[in-house]
Amino acid sequence: MRLAIIGECMVELSNSENDLYHLGFGGDTLNTAVYYSRCGGDAEYVTALSDDILSKKMLQQWQAEGVGTQHVKIMPNTVPGLYLIENDDGGERHFHYWRTHSPARYLLDNFPRVLDELNEYDAIFLSGITLSLYSSDTRKMLCDFLQYFRGRGGLVIFDNNYRPRNWSSVSEASAAFNEIMHIADLALLSMEDEIALHGEHSMPNCLARWLKSGATEVVIKNGAEGVLAGNTTDSFKVAVPTVVKPVDTTAAGDSFNGAFLASKARGQSLAMCVRAGQYCAAQVIMHKGAIVPRDVNLIEGAA
Ligand code: AMP
C-alpha cells in the first residue's frame, strides 16, 4: 500500500536542565509515518519546510527512518514550526508553540499541484491536526480532492486528533470534522478526542455515527480500556492484551496507527491490524518521547 501522509512536523525542544534543551522533531502525522516505516510500510511525508539548518536536519532524519520526502516542498526564508516542552515542579508537561506562520500551513496554497502528485497513491492519511493547519477555503480544496481521490478508489484514512487550541472556535472545528467524516473510509479515532469535541457519548454510539456517515472501517482507541473496531458488517471489542504503566504516553495513538496501517498494507484482517497497533503502542509508551530508540521491537513475535 503506497501511503502519502499529510501534516506538519515541528522542531521540538524538550527536557530542559539548567536551561539546556534537547533538540528533537515531532508531529502526530510524522510519528505515524515513522512507525509505519519501522513496521515495514512504505510512506511519503507531504508537508512544507524551510531551507534553514533545522529543516535540513529534519529531512535527513526522516530519510534515515525510511520515510519518503519527494513531496516535501521548500519555502526559503521561512521558519519551521517549533514547540517547547516544559516540565513543571509536579512533573506535568506543558507545551508552548511557535507555529502560526510555519511553512506547512502554506503547503496547499503555495503548491496546490501537490494534490495532483498524490493521485498515484493507494492511500492518504491525515489528522485533525492536519486539518487545523489550513484556512477554511484551503480545507475545502483538500476535502474536494480527498472526495475525488476516494471516488476513484483511493483509501482516505483519518485520525481525529483534536487540539482545541489549534482552532478559532469549537464550531469551526466541528464543521471541519463533520466534513471529513463524510469522506474518510478508514477512521482511526481517539475516544478521548471524540468526547472533547462532541461531548460525552459511548463507543458504540461513536462507531455508529462514523459508519452512518460513510466510513467503511472504524477503529476507536480508548487508552488502556481497549479498542472498539467495526466495519459495515461486524463490530468487536479488543481488550489491551497487557496493560502497562506508561513512562510517557506521547505518540500512543500515532504509533498504534503506524503499526495498524503497516499490518493493513500486508493484507491482514481488521482484528490482526488492531493487535499490531496495540502491541506497538504498548512498546512506545514504555519509553520517553514520541520516537523511541530504533532497537525497540515494535512487531509482536519479531524479537
Ligand atoms: P490512546 O490514544 O490513549 O487511546 O492510546 C492508543 C493506544 O495505546 C491504545 O489503543 C492502547 O492500545 C495503547 N495503550 C494506551 N494506554 C495503555 C496502557 N496503559 N497499557 C497498554 N497499552 C496502552
Boltz pocket constraint, residues with backbone or C-beta under 6 A from the ligand:
constraints:
  - pocket:
      binder: B
      contacts: [[A, 189], [A, 190], [A, 191], [A, 220], [A, 221], [A, 222], [A, 223], [A, 224], [A, 226], [A, 227], [A, 240], [A, 242], [A, 243], [A, 244], [A, 245], [A, 246], [A, 252], [A, 253], [A, 256], [A, 277], [A, 278], [A, 279], [A, 281], [A, 282], [A, 285]]
      max_distance: 6.0
